């Protein structure tokens, strides 16, 4: 993997936020409902899943 691939992954991750927000929201709601996590922890889960999901989708599109 070269610097061009990394740059393309970062550029393509922004549109992938549209596809990664929904799973993040659903996972945050699930954890809040079943495990009674705090609102701050729920937001941290949503942000983490959204960012990692969008990077994973972009990497799959670039390298897969």
LUMKERO-628818 format. One record per residue: residue number from 1; residue in one letter; z, x, y of N, C-alpha, C, O, CB in turn. Coordinates in pm, 1 decimal. Glycine has a CB too. Layout:
BEGIN
<rec nr="NUM" rest="A" n_zz="Z" n_xx="X" n_yy="Y" ca_zz="Z" ca_xx="X" ca_yy="Y" c_zz="Z" c_xx="X" c_yy="Y" o_zz="Z" o_xx="X" o_yy="Y" cb_zz="Z" cb_xx="X" cb_yy="Y"/>
...
//
This chain:
BEGIN
<rec nr="1" rest="X" n_zz="0.0" n_xx="85.2" n_yy="-116.5" ca_zz="0.0" ca_xx="0.0" ca_yy="0.0" c_zz="0.0" c_xx="90.4" c_yy="123.5" o_zz="81.2" o_xx="182.2" o_yy="134.5" cb_zz="122.7" cb_xx="-97.3" cb_yy="-0.6"/>
<rec nr="2" rest="X" n_zz="-89.8" n_xx="63.7" n_yy="213.7" ca_zz="-98.3" ca_xx="144.4" ca_yy="335.2" c_zz="-50.0" c_xx="64.3" c_yy="456.4" o_zz="-7.3" o_xx="-50.4" o_yy="443.1" cb_zz="-242.9" cb_xx="193.4" cb_yy="357.5"/>
<rec nr="3" rest="X" n_zz="-57.2" n_xx="125.0" n_yy="572.2" ca_zz="-5.4" ca_xx="60.1" ca_yy="692.9" c_zz="-88.2" c_xx="-62.8" c_yy="731.1" o_zz="-36.6" o_xx="-155.8" o_yy="793.2" cb_zz="-3.2" cb_xx="159.4" cb_yy="809.2"/>
<rec nr="4" rest="X" n_zz="-215.6" n_xx="-63.2" n_yy="694.4" ca_zz="-299.1" ca_xx="-180.2" ca_yy="722.8" c_zz="-248.0" c_xx="-301.8" c_yy="644.8" o_zz="-241.2" o_xx="-411.8" o_yy="699.7" cb_zz="-447.5" cb_xx="-151.4" cb_yy="687.0"/>
<rec nr="5" rest="X" n_zz="-212.6" n_xx="-282.9" n_yy="518.8" ca_zz="-160.3" ca_xx="-393.2" ca_yy="437.6" c_zz="-29.3" c_xx="-446.8" c_yy="495.4" o_zz="-8.0" o_xx="-567.9" o_yy="501.3" cb_zz="-138.9" cb_xx="-347.2" cb_yy="292.5"/>
<rec nr="6" rest="X" n_zz="56.9" n_xx="-356.7" n_yy="537.3" ca_zz="185.3" ca_xx="-400.1" ca_yy="593.7" c_zz="163.0" c_xx="-478.6" c_yy="722.5" o_zz="227.8" o_xx="-580.9" o_yy="744.5" cb_zz="276.9" cb_xx="-278.5" cb_yy="620.5"/>
<rec nr="7" rest="X" n_zz="73.0" n_xx="-432.2" n_yy="806.8" ca_zz="43.7" ca_xx="-502.8" ca_yy="931.5" c_zz="-15.2" c_xx="-640.6" c_yy="903.5" o_zz="21.1" o_xx="-737.7" o_yy="969.9" cb_zz="-52.7" cb_xx="-420.9" cb_yy="1018.2"/>
<rec nr="8" rest="X" n_zz="-104.7" n_xx="-650.3" n_yy="807.1" ca_zz="-164.3" ca_xx="-780.3" ca_yy="773.3" c_zz="-59.9" c_xx="-875.7" c_yy="716.1" o_zz="-63.2" o_xx="-995.4" o_yy="744.6" cb_zz="-279.2" cb_xx="-762.0" cb_yy="672.9"/>
<rec nr="9" rest="X" n_zz="32.2" n_xx="-823.8" n_yy="635.9" ca_zz="139.0" ca_xx="-907.9" ca_yy="581.6" c_zz="225.2" c_xx="-962.9" c_yy="694.8" o_zz="258.6" o_xx="-1081.3" o_yy="695.1" cb_zz="226.0" cb_xx="-828.2" cb_yy="481.4"/>
<rec nr="10" rest="X" n_zz="261.1" n_xx="-878.6" n_yy="790.2" ca_zz="342.3" ca_xx="-924.4" ca_yy="902.7" c_zz="267.6" c_xx="-1024.8" c_yy="989.7" o_zz="327.4" o_xx="-1120.6" o_yy="1038.6" cb_zz="386.3" cb_xx="-806.1" cb_yy="987.0"/>
<rec nr="11" rest="X" n_zz="137.8" n_xx="-1004.1" n_yy="1009.4" ca_zz="58.8" ca_xx="-1098.4" ca_yy="1089.4" c_zz="46.0" c_xx="-1231.9" c_yy="1017.7" o_zz="58.4" o_xx="-1337.3" o_yy="1080.1" cb_zz="-80.8" cb_xx="-1040.7" cb_yy="1119.2"/>
<rec nr="12" rest="X" n_zz="21.4" n_xx="-1228.6" n_yy="887.6" ca_zz="4.1" ca_xx="-1353.7" ca_yy="813.0" c_zz="135.9" c_xx="-1424.8" c_yy="785.7" o_zz="134.8" o_xx="-1541.2" o_yy="745.7" cb_zz="-65.9" cb_xx="-1326.3" cb_yy="682.0"/>
<rec nr="13" rest="X" n_zz="248.7" n_xx="-1358.9" n_yy="806.0" ca_zz="376.2" ca_xx="-1424.9" ca_yy="779.5" c_zz="405.4" c_xx="-1534.3" c_yy="882.3" o_zz="476.1" o_xx="-1630.3" o_yy="851.6" cb_zz="489.1" cb_xx="-1322.4" cb_yy="778.9"/>
<rec nr="14" rest="X" n_zz="351.6" n_xx="-1520.9" n_yy="1004.5" ca_zz="377.3" ca_xx="-1623.2" ca_yy="1105.6" c_zz="319.1" c_xx="-1759.1" c_yy="1067.7" o_zz="390.8" o_xx="-1858.5" o_yy="1079.5" cb_zz="320.8" cb_xx="-1579.3" cb_yy="1238.6"/>
<rec nr="15" rest="X" n_zz="194.5" n_xx="-1770.0" n_yy="1023.3" ca_zz="147.0" ca_xx="-1902.3" ca_yy="978.7" c_zz="216.0" c_xx="-1951.1" c_yy="851.3" o_zz="222.7" o_xx="-2071.5" o_yy="826.4" cb_zz="-2.8" cb_xx="-1897.9" cb_yy="955.6"/>
<rec nr="16" rest="X" n_zz="266.7" n_xx="-1858.9" n_yy="771.6" ca_zz="333.1" ca_xx="-1897.7" ca_yy="647.2" c_zz="469.3" c_xx="-1961.5" c_yy="672.6" o_zz="526.9" o_xx="-2022.3" o_yy="582.3" cb_zz="349.2" cb_xx="-1776.6" cb_yy="556.7"/>
<rec nr="17" rest="X" n_zz="522.2" n_xx="-1948.3" n_yy="796.3" ca_zz="646.3" ca_xx="-2017.7" ca_yy="829.9" c_zz="631.5" c_xx="-2167.0" c_yy="809.9" o_zz="727.2" o_xx="-2234.4" o_yy="771.6" cb_zz="687.5" cb_xx="-1988.1" cb_yy="973.8"/>
<rec nr="18" rest="X" n_zz="512.2" n_xx="-2219.6" n_yy="835.5" ca_zz="488.8" ca_xx="-2363.4" ca_yy="818.9" c_zz="513.2" c_xx="-2407.7" c_yy="675.4" o_zz="562.0" o_xx="-2518.3" o_yy="652.2" cb_zz="346.4" cb_xx="-2399.2" cb_yy="860.5"/>
<rec nr="19" rest="X" n_zz="479.8" n_xx="-2322.4" n_yy="578.8" ca_zz="496.5" ca_xx="-2357.8" ca_yy="438.9" c_zz="634.4" c_xx="-2321.7" c_yy="386.0" o_zz="675.6" o_xx="-2374.4" o_yy="282.6" cb_zz="391.0" cb_xx="-2290.0" cb_yy="356.0"/>
<rec nr="20" rest="X" n_zz="706.8" n_xx="-2233.5" n_yy="453.7" ca_zz="834.9" ca_xx="-2186.2" ca_yy="403.9" c_zz="954.2" c_xx="-2260.0" c_yy="464.1" o_zz="1065.9" o_xx="-2246.0" o_yy="414.2" cb_zz="848.0" cb_xx="-2039.7" cb_yy="431.0"/>
<rec nr="21" rest="X" n_zz="933.7" n_xx="-2337.0" n_yy="568.6" ca_zz="1045.7" ca_xx="-2406.5" ca_yy="632.1" c_zz="1098.8" c_xx="-2517.5" c_yy="542.0" o_zz="1220.2" o_xx="-2532.9" o_yy="528.9" cb_zz="1003.0" cb_xx="-2464.4" cb_yy="767.7"/>
<rec nr="22" rest="X" n_zz="1011.9" n_xx="-2593.4" n_yy="481.0" ca_zz="1055.5" ca_xx="-2706.9" ca_yy="398.9" c_zz="1145.2" c_xx="-2664.9" c_yy="281.9" o_zz="1250.6" o_xx="-2725.6" o_yy="262.9" cb_zz="934.2" cb_xx="-2780.8" cb_yy="345.5"/>
<rec nr="23" rest="X" n_zz="1107.7" n_xx="-2563.9" n_yy="203.0" ca_zz="1199.8" ca_xx="-2521.5" ca_yy="96.3" c_zz="1333.9" c_xx="-2470.9" c_yy="149.4" o_zz="1437.4" o_xx="-2491.1" o_yy="86.0" cb_zz="1135.0" cb_xx="-2413.0" cb_yy="13.0"/>
<rec nr="24" rest="X" n_zz="1332.2" n_xx="-2405.6" n_yy="264.8" ca_zz="1457.4" ca_xx="-2360.4" ca_yy="324.4" c_zz="1547.2" c_xx="-2476.1" c_yy="363.5" o_zz="1667.8" o_xx="-2473.4" o_yy="338.9" cb_zz="1429.5" cb_xx="-2274.7" cb_yy="445.2"/>
<rec nr="25" rest="X" n_zz="1488.4" n_xx="-2577.0" n_yy="424.2" ca_zz="1566.2" ca_xx="-2695.4" ca_yy="461.6" c_zz="1621.3" c_xx="-2767.2" c_yy="339.7" o_zz="1737.4" o_xx="-2808.3" o_yy="338.6" cb_zz="1480.9" cb_xx="-2791.1" cb_yy="543.4"/>
<rec nr="26" rest="X" n_zz="1539.4" n_xx="-2782.3" n_yy="238.0" ca_zz="1584.1" ca_xx="-2851.5" ca_yy="117.2" c_zz="1696.9" c_xx="-2775.5" c_yy="46.9" o_zz="1793.6" o_xx="-2836.1" o_yy="0.8" cb_zz="1466.5" cb_xx="-2870.9" cb_yy="21.3"/>
<rec nr="27" rest="X" n_zz="1684.3" n_xx="-2642.2" n_yy="38.7" ca_zz="1789.1" ca_xx="-2563.2" ca_yy="-25.5" c_zz="1918.7" c_xx="-2569.4" c_yy="55.2" o_zz="2026.8" o_xx="-2579.7" o_yy="-2.7" cb_zz="1743.7" cb_xx="-2417.3" cb_yy="-42.1"/>
<rec nr="28" rest="X" n_zz="1909.1" n_xx="-2563.2" n_yy="187.6" ca_zz="2027.8" ca_xx="-2575.2" ca_yy="271.4" c_zz="2096.4" c_xx="-2709.4" c_yy="254.8" o_zz="2219.0" o_xx="-2715.4" o_yy="245.3" cb_zz="1991.5" cb_xx="-2554.4" cb_yy="416.2"/>
<rec nr="29" rest="X" n_zz="2019.3" n_xx="-2817.0" n_yy="251.0" ca_zz="2076.3" ca_xx="-2950.1" ca_yy="229.7" c_zz="2140.8" c_xx="-2961.7" c_yy="92.1" o_zz="2248.6" o_xx="-3019.5" o_yy="78.4" cb_zz="1968.6" cb_xx="-3057.0" cb_yy="245.8"/>
<rec nr="30" rest="X" n_zz="2075.0" n_xx="-2907.0" n_yy="-9.4" ca_zz="2129.1" ca_xx="-2911.8" ca_yy="-144.8" c_zz="2263.0" c_xx="-2838.2" c_yy="-153.8" o_zz="2359.2" o_xx="-2889.0" o_yy="-211.4" cb_zz="2029.0" cb_xx="-2851.5" cb_yy="-243.8"/>
<rec nr="31" rest="X" n_zz="2267.5" n_xx="-2718.7" n_yy="-96.4" ca_zz="2391.2" ca_xx="-2641.3" ca_yy="-102.1" c_zz="2503.1" c_xx="-2707.6" c_yy="-22.2" o_zz="2619.4" o_xx="-2702.6" o_yy="-62.3" cb_zz="2367.0" cb_xx="-2500.2" cb_yy="-50.1"/>
<rec nr="32" rest="X" n_zz="2468.5" n_xx="-2769.3" n_yy="89.9" ca_zz="2570.0" ca_xx="-2838.6" ca_yy="168.8" c_zz="2624.1" c_xx="-2960.1" c_yy="93.2" o_zz="2744.2" o_xx="-2987.0" o_yy="95.5" cb_zz="2512.0" cb_xx="-2881.8" cb_yy="304.5"/>
<rec nr="33" rest="X" n_zz="2535.6" n_xx="-3032.2" n_yy="27.0" ca_zz="2576.5" ca_xx="-3153.7" ca_yy="-43.3" c_zz="2658.7" c_xx="-3122.9" c_yy="-168.5" o_zz="2761.0" o_xx="-3187.0" o_yy="-192.6" cb_zz="2454.0" cb_xx="-3235.5" cb_yy="-81.2"/>
<rec nr="34" rest="X" n_zz="2614.8" n_xx="-3025.6" n_yy="-247.8" ca_zz="2679.2" ca_xx="-3000.9" ca_yy="-376.6" c_zz="2791.2" c_xx="-2897.8" c_yy="-371.5" o_zz="2884.2" o_xx="-2904.0" o_yy="-452.0" cb_zz="2577.3" cb_xx="-2956.6" cb_yy="-475.0"/>
<rec nr="35" rest="X" n_zz="2783.9" n_xx="-2803.7" n_yy="-278.5" ca_zz="2883.1" ca_xx="-2696.0" ca_yy="-274.7" c_zz="2965.4" c_xx="-2696.3" c_yy="-146.5" o_zz="3051.3" o_xx="-2609.9" o_yy="-128.5" cb_zz="2814.6" cb_xx="-2562.6" cb_yy="-290.0"/>
<rec nr="36" rest="X" n_zz="2940.7" n_xx="-2791.5" n_yy="-57.8" ca_zz="3018.6" ca_xx="-2810.9" ca_yy="64.2" c_zz="3030.7" c_xx="-2683.2" c_yy="146.2" o_zz="3140.7" o_xx="-2642.9" o_yy="184.1" cb_zz="3156.3" cb_xx="-2862.3" cb_yy="29.8"/>
<rec nr="37" rest="X" n_zz="2916.8" n_xx="-2619.9" n_yy="173.3" ca_zz="2916.5" ca_xx="-2499.0" ca_yy="255.6" c_zz="2924.5" c_xx="-2539.0" c_yy="402.8" o_zz="2893.7" o_xx="-2652.8" o_yy="438.2" cb_zz="2789.2" cb_xx="-2412.8" cb_yy="228.3"/>
<rec nr="38" rest="X" n_zz="2964.8" n_xx="-2447.6" n_yy="486.3" ca_zz="2977.0" ca_xx="-2476.8" ca_yy="629.3" c_zz="2838.6" c_xx="-2484.6" c_yy="694.2" o_zz="2737.7" o_xx="-2445.4" o_yy="635.6" cb_zz="3063.4" cb_xx="-2369.3" cb_yy="699.5"/>
<rec nr="39" rest="X" n_zz="2837.7" n_xx="-2535.8" n_yy="815.6" ca_zz="2711.8" ca_xx="-2548.8" ca_yy="889.0" c_zz="2652.4" c_xx="-2411.5" c_yy="920.2" o_zz="2530.6" o_xx="-2394.1" o_yy="916.3" cb_zz="2733.4" cb_xx="-2627.9" cb_yy="1019.0"/>
<rec nr="40" rest="X" n_zz="2737.3" n_xx="-2315.1" n_yy="950.8" ca_zz="2688.2" ca_xx="-2180.2" ca_yy="979.3" c_zz="2625.8" c_xx="-2117.3" c_yy="854.9" o_zz="2523.2" o_xx="-2050.1" o_yy="864.9" cb_zz="2802.3" cb_xx="-2091.5" cb_yy="1031.5"/>
<rec nr="41" rest="X" n_zz="2685.5" n_xx="-2138.1" n_yy="739.6" ca_zz="2629.4" ca_xx="-2085.6" ca_yy="615.1" c_zz="2499.2" c_xx="-2157.0" c_yy="580.8" o_zz="2405.5" o_xx="-2095.6" o_yy="529.8" cb_zz="2730.2" cb_xx="-2100.5" cb_yy="499.8"/>
<rec nr="42" rest="X" n_zz="2493.8" n_xx="-2285.6" n_yy="608.7" ca_zz="2370.5" ca_xx="-2361.4" ca_yy="583.4" c_zz="2256.0" c_xx="-2307.5" c_yy="669.0" o_zz="2144.4" o_xx="-2291.0" o_yy="619.9" cb_zz="2392.1" cb_xx="-2512.0" cb_yy="612.1"/>
<rec nr="43" rest="X" n_zz="2282.9" n_xx="-2280.4" n_yy="795.2" ca_zz="2179.7" ca_xx="-2226.3" ca_yy="883.7" c_zz="2136.5" c_xx="-2087.4" c_yy="839.3" o_zz="2018.5" o_xx="-2053.2" o_yy="847.0" cb_zz="2230.0" cb_xx="-2221.7" cb_yy="1027.9"/>
<rec nr="44" rest="X" n_zz="2232.0" n_xx="-2007.4" n_yy="792.8" ca_zz="2197.9" ca_xx="-1873.8" ca_yy="744.0" c_zz="2108.2" c_xx="-1882.9" c_yy="621.1" o_zz="2014.5" o_xx="-1804.2" o_yy="607.4" cb_zz="2325.4" cb_xx="-1794.1" cb_yy="711.1"/>
<rec nr="45" rest="X" n_zz="2135.2" n_xx="-1977.0" n_yy="532.2" ca_zz="2051.7" ca_xx="-1996.9" ca_yy="413.5" c_zz="1911.5" c_xx="-2038.9" c_yy="454.3" o_zz="1813.1" o_xx="-1987.5" o_yy="401.0" cb_zz="2113.8" cb_xx="-2102.3" cb_yy="319.7"/>
<rec nr="46" rest="X" n_zz="1901.9" n_xx="-2131.5" n_yy="548.1" ca_zz="1771.6" ca_xx="-2180.8" ca_yy="591.7" c_zz="1688.3" c_xx="-2067.5" c_yy="652.5" o_zz="1570.5" o_xx="-2052.8" o_yy="620.1" cb_zz="1789.0" cb_xx="-2295.0" cb_yy="693.6"/>
<rec nr="47" rest="X" n_zz="1749.1" n_xx="-1988.3" n_yy="739.8" ca_zz="1676.2" ca_xx="-1879.1" ca_yy="804.7" c_zz="1636.1" c_xx="-1773.8" c_yy="702.1" o_zz="1523.5" o_xx="-1724.2" o_yy="705.8" cb_zz="1761.7" cb_xx="-1815.3" cb_yy="916.2"/>
<rec nr="48" rest="X" n_zz="1725.9" n_xx="-1739.0" n_yy="611.0" ca_zz="1696.5" ca_xx="-1636.7" ca_yy="511.0" c_zz="1584.9" c_xx="-1680.2" c_yy="417.9" o_zz="1493.2" o_xx="-1602.7" o_yy="390.7" cb_zz="1821.0" cb_xx="-1604.2" cb_yy="430.6"/>
<rec nr="49" rest="X" n_zz="1591.3" n_xx="-1801.4" n_yy="369.6" ca_zz="1487.9" ca_xx="-1851.5" ca_yy="277.8" c_zz="1354.5" c_xx="-1864.8" c_yy="349.4" o_zz="1250.3" o_xx="-1834.7" o_yy="291.1" cb_zz="1529.4" cb_xx="-1987.3" cb_yy="217.9"/>
<rec nr="50" rest="X" n_zz="1355.4" n_xx="-1909.2" n_yy="474.3" ca_zz="1231.1" ca_xx="-1924.2" ca_yy="549.4" c_zz="1163.7" c_xx="-1789.4" c_yy="573.5" o_zz="1043.2" o_xx="-1775.8" o_yy="552.4" cb_zz="1258.1" cb_xx="-1993.5" cb_yy="682.5"/>
<rec nr="51" rest="X" n_zz="1240.2" n_xx="-1690.5" n_yy="617.2" ca_zz="1181.5" ca_xx="-1559.2" ca_yy="645.0" c_zz="1134.3" c_xx="-1492.0" c_yy="516.8" o_zz="1022.7" o_xx="-1440.5" o_yy="510.9" cb_zz="1282.8" cb_xx="-1469.4" cb_yy="717.0"/>
<rec nr="52" rest="X" n_zz="1218.9" n_xx="-1492.4" n_yy="414.3" ca_zz="1178.4" ca_xx="-1426.5" ca_yy="289.5" c_zz="1064.0" c_xx="-1501.1" c_yy="221.3" o_zz="976.7" o_xx="-1438.3" o_yy="161.3" cb_zz="1297.7" cb_xx="-1415.8" cb_yy="194.1"/>
<rec nr="53" rest="X" n_zz="1063.3" n_xx="-1632.5" n_yy="229.7" ca_zz="953.8" ca_xx="-1709.3" ca_yy="171.7" c_zz="821.5" c_xx="-1686.3" c_yy="242.3" o_zz="717.3" o_xx="-1675.7" o_yy="177.6" cb_zz="986.9" cb_xx="-1855.1" cb_yy="174.4"/>
<rec nr="54" rest="X" n_zz="824.8" n_xx="-1678.6" n_yy="374.3" ca_zz="700.1" ca_xx="-1655.3" ca_yy="447.0" c_zz="648.1" c_xx="-1514.3" c_yy="422.1" o_zz="527.1" o_xx="-1494.7" o_yy="410.5" cb_zz="720.6" cb_xx="-1678.0" cb_yy="597.3"/>
<rec nr="55" rest="X" n_zz="736.6" n_xx="-1416.3" n_yy="413.7" ca_zz="691.8" ca_xx="-1280.5" ca_yy="381.9" c_zz="636.1" c_xx="-1272.8" c_yy="239.7" o_zz="537.1" o_xx="-1203.9" o_yy="215.2" cb_zz="807.5" cb_xx="-1180.7" cb_yy="398.8"/>
<rec nr="56" rest="X" n_zz="699.0" n_xx="-1342.6" n_yy="147.2" ca_zz="650.5" ca_xx="-1341.5" ca_yy="8.9" c_zz="513.5" c_xx="-1407.6" c_yy="-1.8" o_zz="425.4" o_xx="-1357.0" o_yy="-71.4" cb_zz="750.4" cb_xx="-1412.5" cb_yy="-83.6"/>
<rec nr="57" rest="X" n_zz="494.9" n_xx="-1519.8" n_yy="66.2" ca_zz="364.2" ca_xx="-1586.4" ca_yy="63.9" c_zz="255.8" c_xx="-1499.1" c_yy="127.0" o_zz="144.6" o_xx="-1490.2" o_yy="75.1" cb_zz="371.8" cb_xx="-1721.0" cb_yy="137.0"/>
<rec nr="58" rest="X" n_zz="288.5" n_xx="-1435.7" n_yy="237.7" ca_zz="191.2" ca_xx="-1349.5" ca_yy="304.1" c_zz="157.5" c_xx="-1228.3" c_yy="217.7" o_zz="41.6" o_xx="-1187.2" o_yy="210.7" cb_zz="244.4" cb_xx="-1304.1" cb_yy="440.4"/>
<rec nr="59" rest="X" n_zz="258.4" n_xx="-1171.0" n_yy="151.9" ca_zz="233.0" ca_xx="-1055.7" ca_yy="64.6" c_zz="147.8" c_xx="-1097.4" c_yy="-53.8" o_zz="59.6" o_xx="-1022.2" o_yy="-95.3" cb_zz="365.3" cb_xx="-993.5" cb_yy="15.5"/>
<rec nr="60" rest="X" n_zz="171.9" n_xx="-1215.3" n_yy="-109.0" ca_zz="90.4" ca_xx="-1263.9" ca_yy="-220.2" c_zz="-54.5" c_xx="-1285.0" c_yy="-176.8" o_zz="-147.4" o_xx="-1252.9" o_yy="-251.0" cb_zz="148.4" cb_xx="-1394.5" cb_yy="-275.7"/>
<rec nr="61" rest="X" n_zz="-73.4" n_xx="-1338.9" n_yy="-56.6" ca_zz="-209.5" ca_xx="-1360.8" ca_yy="-9.2" c_zz="-282.2" c_xx="-1228.5" c_yy="17.3" o_zz="-403.0" o_xx="-1218.4" o_yy="-4.6" cb_zz="-207.5" cb_xx="-1445.8" cb_yy="117.7"/>
<rec nr="62" rest="X" n_zz="-209.6" n_xx="-1128.4" n_yy="63.9" ca_zz="-272.9" ca_xx="-1000.2" ca_yy="94.3" c_zz="-296.9" c_xx="-917.0" c_yy="-30.8" o_zz="-403.0" o_xx="-856.2" o_yy="-45.4" cb_zz="-187.7" cb_xx="-921.9" cb_yy="192.0"/>
<rec nr="63" rest="X" n_zz="-200.5" n_xx="-913.7" n_yy="-120.4" ca_zz="-206.4" ca_xx="-821.8" ca_yy="-234.6" c_zz="-241.0" c_xx="-889.3" c_yy="-366.5" o_zz="-283.6" o_xx="-822.9" o_yy="-460.9" cb_zz="-75.5" cb_xx="-751.5" cb_yy="-249.0"/>
<rec nr="64" rest="X" n_zz="-222.9" n_xx="-1020.7" n_yy="-373.6" ca_zz="-239.8" ca_xx="-1091.0" ca_yy="-500.4" c_zz="-379.1" c_xx="-1124.1" c_yy="-536.7" o_zz="-403.1" o_xx="-1183.4" o_yy="-641.9" cb_zz="-164.4" cb_xx="-1212.4" cb_yy="-499.0"/>
//
